[in-house]
Amino acid sequence: MLDYEYYASRAEIELRLAISAAHPAAARAHYHLAGYYLDKAYSERPQRDQDSPAHTIFT
């Protein structure tokens, strides 16, 4: 498993925990953790090649 896959997986788990939390403070903490994991997931993810078809189409 690559780092960004791990962080994305952890973010998903934290979101589930936030939804099921009984106390608002616990839910807020889980949402914050999910945000941090998503930030890490997308900062660790490899960048697209500048010559890829997606780059050509979407820029």
N, C-alpha and C positions, 0 to 999 in steps of 0.2 A: 504494500500500500504506500503510495506516495504521500508526502507531507500534506499537500493541499487536500487530498482525499480524506486523510485522517481529520483535519480541521473541519472540513465540511460535514463529515459524519458526526463529530462532536457537537457542532452547531445544531444539527438536526435533533440530537438527543436533548440538548439544552432547551430547545424550543418545545419539545414534548413535555419536558419537566416543568417548564413555565406554564404551559396550558393546564397541567394537572395539579399545580401547586395550590394548596389550601389557603395560604396566607399571601396577601398582596406583596409583602416585602420579599418573600421567597420567589414569587413569580418575577418580580423586577430583577432580582439577582440573576435568575436563570436567563432572562432576556438580555441582560448586560453581557453575561458570559457568551451567549450565542452570538452577539454582535462582535465580540472580540475574536471568537473562533472564525467567524466569516471574514473579518478583516485579515486574519492570518491566512485563511484558505486562499483568498484572492491575491494576497501579496506574494504567496509562495507558488502560485500557479504559473507555469511557463507561458511566456508571451507568444502570441501568434507570429508566424513568419511574415515579414513585410511583403513577400511575394505571393502569399497564399491567395486563392480565389476570394475568400471571405474578406480579406483586407481590401482587395480591388473593388469589390461590390459595395462595401459599407463605408468607404471613405470618399 
